[in-house]
Amino acid sequence: MSLYLALIGTRDNPLYEMEIKMDPIRDFCPFIVHSALDIIEDLQWKTNQLYFKNIDNYDNYSISGYVTPGNIKFMILYQNLRSDEAIRQFFGELNDLYVKTLLSPFYTINEAIRSKAFDQKVRMLSRKYFNL
Amino acid sequence: MSKPYKLIGEDVYKNRTEKINSELFTLTYGSVVAQLCRDYNNDYKKVNEQLESMGYNIGIRLIEEFLAKTNFGRCINFKETAEIISKVGFKMFLNTTPTVDNFSADGKQFNLILEDNPLAEFVELPDDNKAVKELWYSNVLVGVLKGALQMVQLDVDVSFVKDILRGDPSTEIKLRLNKILKDEIPAGED
């Protein structure tokens, strides 16, 4: 089981990334996720759902994404995660966390998220849903 | 001390105050502080001063509203003042009741411990290593207390000593009574 998570801003700029056990392809993760952005941008206007599962593959890794109503994209690249349902819930809670960060008066939109508290909570979420 | 202050506070809060959405309030105060930080180029000492003077101007007006709605008379001692500030004042305007703690032996100094601070919800201080040491995010409260107490002839030194936002275990404001003023001070800018 392995996971790479990236939050992408409205100008395709990275806001936050986290990586767990991605050793063999660690350095490529940002590129793989970035190339999947095009796919999600095509898809996002065709439906009104926020969660996009399995939009792309690389080797035996899959990519799923989530687009917030404010057009911030959460992308994960993963292998052998438990279930789609867990991923969907993970994204939902991640969205809550992101909104809380956005409400802080010292944070501006599209700015990199450097908060340690945020990082900790995201790691807690990945433990909760994926046992990572 | 006829009726417990706690009940008076709850009664005033429930029946005689207008309420606004707390997120609107929190975010409004947040943008004020963030804007001040930008205006002063993150000189947090100046931001603290500015927040305090804004609070002072709120306090000298707010006390009138407070007295009109509660019909309180003069306090017998500073202990009573402390109780009223915490159980009625904070309850009425912020719907929170800070704990009064650490009363000094001479009865002239105490701490207010804010268990929850409606001003600071969602807030994370900027991570420039300076804000955590210098900025008192909720410093407007210091000014409000100072201004309000001055209008009832109490010259009080007010300052924050701890803030959860800075990583302290609690949020605490220290109040120290300097003297009881003799004459009415005209209201106005300091």
Interface residues (C-beta under 8 A of the other chain):
Chain A: K100 T101 L103 S104 P105 F106 Y107 R114 S115 A117
Chain B: E23 L27 G30 S31 V33 A34 C37 F122 V123 E124 L125 P126 D127
